[in-house]
Amino acid sequence: MNTNAFALRHIGPREDDQNLMLKTLGVDSLDQLIHETIPDDIRLKNGLNLEAPMTEHEYLLYIHELSKKNKAYKTYIGLGYHPTILPAVIQRNILENPGWYTAYTPYQAEIAQGRLEALLNFQTMVIDLTGMEIANASLLDESTAAAEAMSLLFAVRERQQKKAGVNKFFVSENILPQTLSLLQTRATPVGIELVVGNEETFDFSSEFFGAILQYPGKDGQVTDIKTFITKANDAQIKVAVAADILSLIKLEAPGKFGADVVVGTTQRFGIPMGYGGPHAAFFATKEAYKRDIPGRIIGVTKDKNGHRALRMALQTREQHIKRDKATSNICTAQVLLAVMASMYAVYHGPKGLQFIADKVHNKASELANALTKLGYDQINTSYFDTLQIKTNAKKIKAIAKEKKVNLYYPDKKTVIISINETTSIRDINYLISVFAEAAKKETITISAITKANNISESMQRASDFLTLDVFNTYHSETELMRYIKRLERKDLALNHSMISLGSCTMKLNAASEMLPLSWFKWGNIHPFAPLKQAKGYLTILKELEDQLTEITGFAATSLQPNSGAQGEFAGLMVIKAYHESRGDHHRNICLIPSSAHGTNPASAVMAGMKVIVTKSTAEGNIDVDDLREKAELHKDNLSALMVTYPSTHGVYESAIKEITQIIHDNGGQVYMDGANMNAQVGLTNPGNIGADVCHLNLHKTFAIPHGGGGPGVGPICVAKQLVPFLPGNPIIKTGGEKAITAISAAPFGSALACLISYGYIKMLGAVGLTESTKIAILNANYIKHRLEGSFDTLYSGERGRAAHEMIVDCRPFKVHGIEVTDIAKRLMDYGFHAPTVSFPVAGTLMIEPTESESKAEIDRFCDAMISIRKEIDNASKDDNNNVLKNAPHTLDMVTSDEWYFPYSRETAAFPLEYVRDNKFWPSVRRVDDAYGDRNLICSCIPIEAYAEA
């Protein structure tokens, strides 16, 4: 046994187990199984051209040495990113804890009450600080959140505005430059006209439906947003405000002035800069717009016993329901980062946050006074943490660079300095010395920071915030550590048992991949720092791009999209730019198979395309004849086909090359959804299949943890003709020669999270990556075989094999009164998270075991499923008082003095012997979804406040 090989640790089944599994499947070798599974004509002829794999020890030494190439200068650039202090208790117990980072999106609420409570805290924090009525459970970054705000305001225009075709959106010239770029990306395809200007001279014309302000502005000035919003409201213009969350401790909440949407990032609440991400954005609005809010909302409901419970609310807004009618394609969040930010607020509380905000403001004021004494012109009249100095920027820049200090230089006559939580008195004196040297004057030394107030009176905060007990209780490390642990125990994560979610690929997130995320020189690099200071990052990002390009068989890669949905949108926008560069502005038809994930049509509409749905055959494959007919019908206007491979039904369609050729013959480009890339790596690839662009879910195939619903990274890989159009950034040059405007705020998206996938590929190498794909296929087919006779598999390949996942049909059990949801809930009693429920086919389970799961764990899961099938056979449509309908069973139920059920407590809680060794207790009974939607409560309030109407 080669204990140095990372593949040995990553791949679950041992060699002897693999042989037993292959024997069970009736094949002589793994290669025979692959031959029976994947069509020969799409198999790669050569192996992947990647470097030899490193051992875990070698990799950690290597990545540590590489981190030294990053120069963590003292950074005061601002622009939405700031050095922070992450409390060690949060770093150790959340960021570095697999109980938090390996959890899945809380679709199964009964085993996700811990992170749901943390997210409810996040929403409450955002509602309090913004003064709005409702908030979601985070978005991807501030700039994309601002773009979502624009889309929402466009969707909720007044009736007469829609009738009149009002489409202008005012953007303050003080907006962050990366946000302006995102607004441009998102506005044009859907027919919104951006007008950038000075908010003080804006005329509030009836041609405008909305506006967005920066609070404070990018230069640090706190403008009078109160007067602007009042005038806008009078003119029926809705206003979004992009706000700095730490400044909202001292600035009045925009909601108190009548804002319609408030967005921003919670990065300042203890989250490392990480060269751009991941960070949790926030989005808050009025309750009147609740059905147009992008992303996810956590709501309060009750369980079957009437006890308080939490769930994801308004789930019917998900894109697989609305599809091309959805106003957003966002189906993810930044849960792990939102949890960390919420715990930062819990740990510090309102008084602690006030102390931090005061400290930042007072130091900025002290610096301003000193610079004024040195003869500098500081022109911000009302500010929180950012000073704007009019001087010779070149002279300051030269000295600051020499002293290893990063400032922001928007033009030749302006220097901007943003003070942050980490700034000490010593740092202030060091900054003063930079300016003293430039002025050729003796420096001024500050010995103490005095209380100051340089915020105009009308903008100062008067409203309370974070008054609930949760924000005023856990201020010692002992108490917070126990609170975090109490929540963690309520959640089933990958560190407890297999999470076999089809299309979601819940594989091992190896500790050696995760460790560098906590290291100082990876966490403390500003995304707009000079490139020479980020050589470690640039080395990794370039190499990761090259690795992904090789794996996909394409020509180039962009890491900028920071979720799968963003990757979809980016891929389509690149296709759109390609067509337009050839004069084909009219090409706007996007063909999408009926089985496609719901984000596909939503992304196409966001990219300005018209969706035409193509049929599927009875076997679940794309109906090639229907596709050809529609491609030929729309050949003059065909833009793209969106296709998932293997199919959403878990099958390698043998006609895939014919399908891609049909699209090319009719002038279109092929976008491949990379959700199922875990079944391709090393065996086939999108380039070989004939695609032109694909996005990859690094949080699936390439081992970034799901983090309870985020972070994700969704890079796009493109063929040669699309390379010039890869997305750019307004501050740091990225992308192609004809780059489209930004897709995410940071130049390289969530760069810190990319370290994980880099390590995954670096340690597995070509052979390990290919072996992982093969074992994923073996594990899936082994489950398929073991469940035969108990469950029918809905779709299979031409030789009866599944890909890396399969769909089992639960619809026949309706004769027993059992729904697929009952099976999902009963699996909790067996210690398992349910597979994907009712997607892509209602009434089914989509199962994907991944390569990381051992034969023993897979057998336990199969035993549980087979046992549940026997329970189904004993159920009756006329009697709902059975073990499935009452599932899950809580500790409170099983230990109660009273037992009203026709089966034993042992049957309820310990249905199979293995459960006794590792029992997981759901903390609530089955949640009442309907009640939660009728009574939408999205913040922490006393239980008495949400009595049913």
Long-range contacts (C-beta under 8 A, 24 or more apart in sequence): 4-55, 4-57, 5-53, 5-55, 5-768, 6-53, 6-54, 6-55, 6-56, 6-59, 6-510, 6-512, 6-763, 6-764, 6-768, 7-53, 7-763, 7-764, 7-765, 7-767, 7-768, 7-771, 7-772, 9-56, 9-510, 10-507, 10-508, 10-510, 10-763, 10-764, 10-768, 10-772, 10-851, 10-852, 11-768, 11-771, 11-772, 11-775, 11-851, 11-852, 12-775, 12-779, 12-851, 12-852, 12-853, 12-854, 12-855, 12-857, 12-858, 13-775, 13-778, 13-779, 13-853, 13-854, 13-855, 14-854, 14-855, 17-854, 17-855, 17-856, 18-775, 18-778, 18-855, 20-855, 21-778, 21-779, 21-782, 21-855, 22-778, 24-782, 24-785, 24-786, 25-778, 25-781, 25-782, 25-785, 30-774, 30-775, 30-778, 33-774, 33-777, 33-778, 33-781, 33-801, 34-683, 34-774, 34-777, 36-797, 36-799, 36-800, 36-801, 37-652, 37-777, 37-781, 37-797, 37-799, 37-801, 37-802, 37-803, 38-652, 38-683, 38-684, 39-652, 39-654, 39-656, 41-654, 41-657, 42-652, 42-656, 42-657, 42-684, 42-688, 42-689, 43-683, 43-684, 44-682, 44-683, 44-684, 44-685, 44-688, 47-682, 47-766, 47-767, 47-770, 48-550, 48-551, 48-681, 48-682, 48-766, 48-769, 48-770, 49-550, 49-766, 50-547, 50-550, 50-761, 50-765, 50-766, 50-769, 51-762, 51-765, 52-765, 53-762, 53-763, 53-764, 53-765, 53-767, 53-768, 54-762, 54-763, 54-765, 55-763, 56-510, 56-512, 56-763, 59-512, 59-759, 59-762, 59-763, 60-512, 60-515, 60-516, 62-762, 63-516, 63-755, 63-759, 64-516, 64-519, 66-536, 66-539, 66-540, 67-516, 67-519, 67-521, 67-522, 67-536, 68-521, 68-536, 69-535, 69-536, 69-539, 70-521, 70-522, 70-525, 70-533, 70-534, 70-535, 70-536, 70-537, 71-404, 71-532, 71-533, 71-534, 71-535, 72-520, 72-521, 72-524, 72-525, 72-533, 73-404, 73-405, 73-406, 73-529, 73-533, 74-404, 74-405, 74-406, 74-427, 74-430, 75-273, 75-406, 75-524, 75-526, 75-529, 76-405, 76-406, 76-407, 76-408, 76-417, 76-418, 76-419, 76-420, 76-423, 76-431, 77-406, 77-407, 77-408, 77-416, 77-418, 77-526, 77-528, 77-529, 78-218, 78-220, 78-385, 78-386, 78-408, 78-416, 78-417, 78-418, 79-176, 79-177, 79-178, 79-218, 79-408, 79-418, 79-528, 79-731, 80-142, 80-143, 80-176, 80-178, 80-179, 80-244, 80-265, 80-267, 80-745, 81-267, 81-273, 81-276, 81-526, 81-527, 81-528, 82-246, 82-267, 82-268, 82-273, 82-418, 82-420, 82-421, 83-273, 83-420, 83-421, 83-422, 83-524, 83-526, 84-267, 84-268, 84-269, 84-270, 84-271, 84-272, 84-273, 84-420, 84-421, 84-422, 85-270, 85-421, 85-422, 86-270, 86-271, 86-272, 86-340, 86-344, 86-523, 87-270, 87-343, 87-344, 87-347, 87-480, 88-477, 89-347, 89-477, 89-480, 89-481, 89-484, 90-270, 90-340, 90-343, 90-344, 90-347, 90-480, 90-484, 91-518, 93-481, 93-484, 93-485, 93-488, 94-336, 94-339, 94-340, 94-343, 94-484, 95-336, 95-340, 95-517, 95-518, 96-514, 96-518, 97-488, 98-493, 98-494, 98-495, 98-509, 98-705, 99-488, 99-491, 99-493, 99-495, 100-336, 100-339, 100-488, 100-491, 100-493, 100-707, 100-708, 101-336, 101-509, 101-514, 101-705, 101-707, 101-708, 102-493, 102-494, 102-495, 102-506, 102-509, 102-705, 102-706, 102-707, 103-491, 103-492, 103-493, 103-494, 103-706, 103-707, 103-708, 103-709, 104-493, 104-494, 104-499, 104-501, 104-504, 104-506, 104-706, 104-708, 104-709, 104-833, 105-312, 105-332, 105-335, 105-706, 105-708, 105-709, 106-298, 106-311, 106-312, 106-708, 106-709, 107-312, 107-837, 108-492, 108-824, 108-825, 108-828, 108-833, 108-834, 109-309, 109-310, 109-311, 109-312, 109-924, 109-927, 110-303, 110-309, 110-825, 110-828, 110-888, 110-922, 110-923, 110-924, 110-925, 110-926, 110-927, 111-490, 111-491, 111-492, 111-828, 111-833, 111-888, 111-920, 111-922, 111-923, 112-490, 112-491, 112-492, 112-708, 113-309, 113-310, 113-487, 113-490, 113-491, 113-923, 113-924, 114-486, 114-487, 114-488, 114-489, 114-490, 114-491, 114-923, 115-335, 115-339, 115-487, 115-491, 115-708, 115-709, 116-298, 116-310, 116-311, 116-312, 117-310, 117-487, 117-490, 118-338, 118-339, 118-342, 118-343, 118-487, 119-298, 119-335, 119-338, 119-339, 119-342, 120-298, 120-300, 120-310, 120-938, 120-939, 120-940, 121-342, 121-343, 121-345, 121-346, 121-470, 121-471, 121-940, 122-266, 122-280, 122-282, 122-338, 122-339, 122-341, 122-342, 123-297, 123-298, 123-938, 123-939, 124-466, 124-468, 124-470, 124-939, 124-940, 125-341, 125-342, 125-345, 125-466, 125-471, 126-266, 126-282, 126-283, 126-284, 127-284, 127-938, 127-939, 128-253, 128-464, 128-465, 128-466, 128-467, 129-245, 129-248, 129-249, 129-253, 129-465, 129-466, 130-243, 130-248, 130-253, 130-254, 130-255, 130-259, 130-262, 130-282, 130-284, 131-252, 131-253, 131-254, 131-255, 131-256, 131-259, 131-262, 131-463, 132-253, 132-254, 132-255, 132-259, 132-261, 132-262, 132-284, 132-285, 132-286, 133-255, 133-284, 133-285, 133-286, 133-287, 134-284, 134-285, 134-286, 134-287, 134-289, 134-290, 134-293, 134-297, 134-936, 134-938, 134-939, 135-282, 135-283, 135-284, 135-285, 135-297, 135-938, 135-939, 136-282, 136-283, 136-284, 136-293, 136-294, 136-295, 136-296, 136-297, 136-333, 137-295, 137-296, 137-297, 137-298, 137-312, 137-333, 137-335, 137-338, 137-709, 138-266, 138-280, 138-281, 138-282, 138-283, 138-295, 138-296, 138-333, 138-334, 138-335, 138-337, 138-338, 138-710, 139-263, 139-280, 139-281, 139-282, 139-283, 139-294, 139-295, 139-330, 139-333, 139-334, 140-278, 140-281, 140-330, 140-332, 140-334, 140-562, 140-563, 140-566, 140-710, 140-744, 141-265, 141-277, 141-279, 141-281, 141-562, 141-744, 141-745, 141-746, 142-176, 142-179, 142-242, 142-263, 142-264, 142-265, 142-281, 142-745, 143-176, 143-178, 143-179, 143-181, 143-182, 143-183, 143-742, 143-744, 143-745, 144-182, 144-281, 144-330, 144-562, 144-566, 144-744, 144-745, 145-242, 145-263, 145-264, 145-265, 145-281, 145-282, 145-283, 146-175, 146-179, 146-182, 146-183, 146-212, 146-240, 146-242, 146-263, 147-179, 147-182, 147-183, 147-185, 147-186, 148-263, 148-283, 148-294, 148-295, 148-328, 148-330, 149-212, 149-240, 149-242, 149-261, 149-263, 149-283, 149-285, 150-183, 150-186, 150-187, 150-192, 150-210, 150-212, 150-240, 151-186, 151-190, 151-294, 151-327, 151-328, 151-606, 152-261, 152-285, 152-289, 152-292, 152-293, 152-294, 152-327, 153-209, 153-210, 153-238, 153-240, 153-260, 153-261, 154-190, 154-192, 154-209, 154-210, 155-292, 155-327, 156-238, 156-288, 156-289, 156-292, 157-209, 157-210, 158-209, 158-236, 161-209, 161-236, 166-206, 166-207, 166-208, 166-209, 167-191, 167-192, 167-193, 167-209, 168-192, 168-193, 168-194, 168-195, 168-205, 168-207, 168-208, 168-209, 169-193, 169-194, 169-195, 169-208, 169-209, 169-210, 169-211, 169-212, 170-195, 170-196, 170-197, 170-199, 170-202, 170-208, 170-210, 170-211, 170-212, 170-237, 171-195, 171-196, 171-197, 171-211, 171-212, 172-196, 172-197, 172-198, 172-199, 172-211, 172-212, 172-213, 172-214, 172-217, 173-197, 173-198, 173-199, 174-199, 174-213, 174-214, 174-217, 174-218, 174-219, 174-221, 174-223, 175-212, 175-213, 175-214, 175-217, 175-218, 175-242, 176-214, 176-218, 176-242, 176-745, 177-218, 177-730, 177-731, 178-729, 178-730, 178-731, 178-742, 178-745, 178-746, 179-214, 179-242, 179-745, 180-730, 181-728, 181-729, 181-730, 181-741, 181-742, 182-741, 182-742, 182-743, 182-744, 182-745, 183-212, 184-741, 185-573, 185-727, 185-740, 185-741, 185-742, 185-743, 186-606, 188-608, 189-573, 189-576, 189-606, 189-607, 189-608, 189-609, 190-605, 190-606, 190-608, 191-608, 199-223, 199-228, 202-228, 204-231, 204-232, 204-234, 204-235, 204-237, 205-235, 206-235, 206-236, 208-235, 208-237, 209-237, 209-238, 210-237, 210-238, 210-239, 210-240, 210-260, 211-237, 211-238, 211-239, 211-240, 212-239, 212-240, 212-241, 212-242, 213-239, 213-240, 213-241, 213-242, 214-241, 214-242, 215-241, 215-242, 215-243, 215-244, 215-247, 215-251, 215-254, 216-244, 216-247, 216-251, 216-383, 216-384, 216-386, 218-410, 219-380, 219-386, 219-388, 219-410, 219-414, 219-416, 220-380, 220-383, 220-384, 220-385, 220-386, 220-387, 220-388, 220-416, 220-418, 221-380, 221-381, 221-382, 221-383, 221-388, 222-247, 222-251, 222-380, 222-382, 222-383, 222-384, 222-455, 222-456, 222-459, 223-382, 224-456, 224-458, 224-459, 225-254, 225-257, 225-259, 225-459, 226-252, 226-257, 226-458, 226-459, 229-254, 229-257, 229-258, 229-259, 230-257, 230-258, 233-258, 244-268, 244-384, 244-385, 245-269, 245-282, 246-353, 246-356, 246-357, 246-360, 246-384, 246-385, 246-421, 247-357, 247-384, 247-385, 248-461, 248-465, 249-353, 249-354, 249-356, 249-357, 249-461, 249-465, 250-357, 250-358, 250-361, 250-384, 250-455, 250-460, 250-461, 251-384, 251-455, 251-459, 251-460, 251-461, 252-459, 252-460, 252-461, 252-462, 252-463, 253-461, 253-463, 253-465, 255-284, 256-463, 260-285, 260-286, 260-289, 261-285, 261-289, 266-337, 266-338, 266-341, 267-341, 268-420, 268-421, 269-340, 269-341, 269-344, 269-345, 270-340, 270-341, 270-343, 270-344, 271-337, 271-340, 271-341, 272-522, 272-523, 272-524, 272-752, 273-523, 273-524, 273-525, 273-526, 273-527, 274-517, 274-522, 274-523, 274-525, 274-750, 274-751, 274-752, 274-753, 275-522, 275-525, 275-526, 275-527, 275-534, 275-537, 275-746, 275-748, 275-751, 275-752, 276-527, 276-744, 276-745, 276-746, 276-747, 276-748, 276-749, 276-750, 276-751, 276-752, 277-527, 277-562, 277-711, 277-744, 277-745, 277-746, 277-749, 277-750, 277-751, 277-752, 277-753, 278-334, 278-336, 278-337, 278-562, 278-710, 278-711, 278-713, 278-750, 278-752, 278-753, 279-334, 279-337, 280-333, 280-334, 280-335, 280-337, 280-338, 280-340, 280-341, 280-710, 281-334, 287-936, 290-314, 290-936, 291-317, 292-327, 293-317, 294-327, 294-328, 294-330, 295-328, 295-330, 295-331, 295-332, 295-333, 296-333, 296-709, 297-936, 297-938, 298-938, 299-932, 299-933, 299-936, 299-937, 299-938, 300-932, 300-935, 300-937, 300-938, 300-941, 300-946, 301-927, 301-928, 301-929, 301-931, 301-932, 301-935, 302-927, 302-928, 302-931, 302-932, 303-924, 303-925, 303-926, 303-927, 303-928, 304-886, 304-925, 304-926, 304-927, 304-928, 305-925, 307-924, 307-925, 308-943, 309-924, 309-925, 309-927, 309-928, 310-927, 311-927, 311-929, 311-932, 313-932, 313-933, 313-936, 313-938, 314-933, 314-936, 315-929, 316-933, 318-598, 319-597, 319-598, 319-599, 319-601, 319-602, 320-597, 320-598, 320-839, 321-598, 322-598, 322-602, 323-598, 323-601, 323-602, 323-611, 324-601, 324-602, 324-604, 324-605, 324-611, 326-598, 326-601, 326-602, 326-605, 328-602, 328-606, 329-565, 329-568, 329-569, 329-599, 329-602, 329-603, 329-606, 330-563, 330-565, 331-564, 331-565, 331-598, 331-599, 332-563, 332-564, 332-565, 332-709, 332-710, 332-712, 333-709, 333-710, 334-707, 334-710, 334-711, 335-707, 335-708, 335-709, 335-710, 336-705, 336-707, 336-708, 336-710, 336-711, 337-707, 337-710, 337-711, 338-710, 339-708, 343-480, 343-484, 345-466, 345-471, 346-470, 346-471, 346-474, 346-480, 346-483, 347-474, 347-475, 347-480, 348-475, 349-466, 349-471, 349-472, 349-475, 350-464, 350-465, 350-466, 350-467, 350-471, 350-472, 352-475, 353-466, 356-421, 357-384, 358-451, 359-421, 359-449, 360-384, 360-385, 360-419, 360-420, 360-421, 360-423, 361-385, 361-452, 361-453, 361-454, 361-455, 362-449, 362-450, 362-451, 362-452, 363-419, 363-423, 363-425, 363-428, 363-449, 364-417, 364-419, 364-454, 365-452, 365-453, 365-454, 366-428, 366-446, 366-449, 366-450, 366-452, 367-417, 367-419, 367-428, 367-431, 367-432, 368-454, 370-428, 370-432, 370-444, 370-446, 371-432, 371-435, 373-444, 374-432, 374-435, 374-436, 374-439, 374-441, 374-444, 375-439, 375-441, 376-435, 376-439, 380-454, 381-456, 382-454, 382-455, 382-456, 382-459, 383-454, 383-455, 384-455, 385-418, 385-419, 385-420, 386-416, 386-417, 386-418, 386-419, 387-416, 387-417, 387-419, 388-414, 388-415, 388-416, 389-414, 389-415, 389-416, 389-417, 389-435, 390-414, 391-415, 391-438, 392-438, 395-438, 396-434, 396-435, 396-438, 399-434, 399-437, 399-438, 400-434, 403-430, 403-433, 403-434, 405-430, 405-431, 405-434, 406-526, 406-529, 406-530, 406-533, 408-528, 425-449, 468-940, 468-941, 470-940, 490-923, 491-708, 492-828, 492-831, 492-832, 492-833, 492-920, 493-708, 496-831, 496-918, 496-920, 497-831, 497-832, 497-833, 497-857, 497-860, 497-861, 497-918, 497-920, 498-832, 498-833, 498-849, 498-853, 498-857, 498-858, 498-860, 498-861, 499-832, 499-833, 500-783, 500-832, 500-833, 500-835, 500-847, 500-848, 500-849, 500-850, 500-853, 500-861, 501-833, 501-835, 501-836, 501-846, 501-848, 502-650, 502-805, 502-806, 502-807, 502-835, 502-836, 502-839, 502-845, 502-846, 502-847, 502-848, 503-597, 503-648, 503-675, 503-676, 503-805, 503-836, 503-839, 503-846, 503-848, 504-700, 504-706, 504-836, 504-848, 505-678, 505-697, 505-700, 505-701, 505-804, 505-848, 505-850, 506-706, 506-848, 506-850, 507-678, 507-700, 507-703, 507-850, 507-851, 507-852, 508-703, 508-850, 508-852, 509-703, 509-704, 509-705, 509-756, 510-703, 510-759, 510-760, 510-763, 512-759, 512-763, 513-703, 513-755, 513-756, 513-757, 513-759, 513-760, 513-763, 514-705, 514-756, 516-755, 516-759, 517-752, 517-753, 517-755, 517-756, 522-752, 522-755, 523-752, 527-732, 527-745, 527-746, 527-747, 527-748, 527-751, 528-731, 528-732, 528-747, 531-732, 537-748, 537-751, 540-754, 540-755, 540-758, 541-748, 541-751, 541-754, 543-758, 544-754, 544-757, 544-758, 544-761, 545-715, 547-758, 547-761, 548-696, 548-715, 548-717, 549-717, 551-681, 551-682, 551-685, 551-761, 551-769, 552-677, 552-685, 552-686, 552-687, 552-694, 552-696, 552-717, 553-685, 553-686, 553-687, 553-688, 554-686, 554-687, 554-693, 554-694, 554-717, 554-718, 554-719, 555-718, 555-719, 555-720, 555-722, 555-723, 556-717, 556-718, 556-723, 556-726, 556-736, 557-715, 557-716, 557-717, 557-718, 558-715, 558-716, 558-718, 558-726, 558-727, 558-734, 558-735, 558-743, 559-713, 559-715, 559-748, 559-749, 559-751, 559-754, 560-715, 560-727, 560-729, 560-734, 560-735, 560-742, 560-743, 560-744, 560-746, 560-747, 560-748, 560-749, 561-695, 561-713, 561-714, 561-715, 561-716, 561-727, 561-743, 561-744, 561-749, 562-711, 562-712, 562-713, 562-714, 562-744, 562-746, 562-749, 562-750, 563-710, 563-712, 563-713, 563-714, 564-599, 564-674, 564-675, 564-695, 564-697, 564-699, 564-700, 564-712, 564-714, 565-599, 565-602, 565-603, 565-714, 566-714, 566-743, 566-744, 566-749, 567-674, 567-695, 567-696, 567-697, 567-714, 567-715, 567-716, 568-599, 568-600, 568-603, 568-642, 568-671, 568-673, 568-695, 568-714, 569-603, 569-606, 569-607, 569-743, 570-695, 570-714, 570-716, 570-727, 570-740, 570-743, 571-671, 571-693, 571-694, 571-695, 571-716, 571-718, 572-603, 572-604, 572-606, 572-607, 572-609, 572-640, 572-642, 572-671, 573-607, 573-725, 573-727, 573-740, 573-743, 574-693, 574-716, 574-718, 574-722, 574-725, 574-726, 574-727, 574-740, 575-639, 575-640, 575-669, 575-671, 575-692, 575-693, 575-722, 576-607, 576-608, 576-609, 576-639, 577-725, 577-738, 577-740, 578-669, 578-721, 578-722, 578-725, 579-639, 579-669, 581-724, 581-725, 581-738, 584-667, 586-636, 586-637, 587-637, 587-638, 587-639, 587-667, 587-668, 588-637, 588-639, 589-634, 589-637, 589-638, 589-639, 589-668, 590-639, 590-640, 590-641, 590-642, 591-627, 591-630, 591-631, 591-634, 591-638, 591-640, 591-641, 591-642, 591-663, 591-668, 592-641, 592-642, 593-622, 593-627, 593-642, 593-643, 593-644, 593-647, 593-648, 595-620, 595-644, 595-647, 595-648, 595-649, 595-840, 596-642, 596-643, 596-644, 596-648, 596-673, 597-644, 597-648, 597-673, 597-675, 597-840, 600-642, 600-644, 600-673, 603-642, 604-640, 604-642, 609-639, 609-640, 619-651, 619-795, 620-647, 620-649, 620-651, 620-794, 620-795, 621-647, 621-649, 621-651, 621-653, 621-655, 622-647, 622-653, 622-655, 622-659, 624-655, 624-658, 624-659, 624-662, 627-659, 627-662, 628-662, 631-662, 631-663, 631-665, 631-666, 631-668, 632-666, 634-666, 635-666, 635-667, 636-667, 638-663, 638-666, 638-667, 638-668, 639-668, 639-669, 640-668, 640-669, 640-670, 640-671, 641-668, 641-669, 641-670, 641-671, 642-671, 642-672, 642-673, 643-670, 643-671, 643-672, 643-673, 643-691, 644-672, 644-673, 644-675, 644-676, 645-672, 645-673, 645-676, 645-680, 645-686, 645-689, 645-691, 646-676, 646-679, 646-680, 646-803, 646-804, 647-676, 647-795, 648-675, 648-676, 648-840, 649-794, 649-795, 649-807, 649-840, 649-841, 650-676, 650-780, 650-795, 650-802, 650-803, 650-804, 650-805, 650-806, 650-807, 650-846, 650-848, 651-795, 651-796, 651-797, 651-802, 651-803, 652-679, 652-797, 652-803, 654-797, 654-798, 656-689, 656-690, 657-689, 657-690, 659-690, 660-689, 660-690, 660-691, 661-690, 664-690, 669-693, 669-722, 674-701, 674-714, 675-700, 676-803, 676-804, 676-805, 677-701, 678-772, 678-773, 678-776, 678-804, 678-848, 678-850, 678-851, 679-773, 679-776, 679-777, 679-803, 679-804, 679-805, 680-773, 681-769, 681-770, 681-772, 681-773, 682-766, 682-769, 682-770, 682-771, 682-772, 682-773, 683-770, 683-773, 683-774, 686-717, 687-719, 691-719, 692-718, 692-719, 692-721, 692-722, 693-717, 693-718, 693-719, 693-722, 698-753, 698-754, 698-756, 698-757, 702-756, 702-757, 702-760, 702-761, 703-756, 703-757, 703-760, 704-753, 704-756, 704-757, 705-756, 711-750, 711-753, 712-750, 713-749, 713-750, 713-753, 713-754, 713-757, 715-749, 771-851, 772-851, 773-804, 773-851, 774-851, 775-851, 776-804, 776-848, 776-849, 776-850, 776-851, 777-801, 777-802, 777-803, 777-804, 779-804, 779-849, 779-850, 779-851, 779-853, 779-858, 780-804, 780-805, 780-806, 780-847, 780-848, 780-849, 782-855, 782-858, 783-847, 783-849, 783-858, 783-861, 783-862, 786-858, 786-859, 786-862, 786-866, 787-862, 787-865, 787-866, 790-865, 790-866, 790-869, 791-865, 791-869, 794-841, 794-844, 804-848, 804-850, 805-846, 805-847, 805-848, 806-846, 806-847, 807-840, 807-841, 807-844, 807-845, 807-846, 807-847, 808-844, 808-845, 808-846, 808-847, 809-841, 809-843, 809-844, 810-843, 810-844, 810-845, 811-842, 811-843, 811-844, 813-872, 814-843, 814-877, 815-877, 816-872, 816-873, 816-875, 816-876, 816-877, 817-875, 817-876, 817-877, 817-878, 817-879, 817-880, 817-885, 818-872, 818-875, 818-884, 818-885, 819-843, 820-844, 820-845, 822-884, 822-885, 822-887, 823-868, 823-872, 823-884, 825-884, 825-887, 825-888, 825-926, 826-868, 826-871, 826-883, 826-884, 826-887, 826-888, 827-864, 827-865, 827-868, 828-887, 828-888, 828-920, 828-922, 829-887, 829-888, 829-889, 829-908, 829-909, 829-911, 829-915, 829-922, 830-864, 830-867, 830-868, 830-911, 830-912, 830-915, 831-864, 831-915, 831-918, 831-919, 831-920, 832-861, 832-864, 860-912, 860-914, 863-912, 863-914, 864-911, 864-912, 867-911, 867-912, 871-911, 883-907, 883-908, 883-911, 886-926, 887-926, 888-922, 888-925, 888-926, 889-922, 889-925, 890-921, 890-922, 890-923, 890-924, 890-925, 891-921, 893-925
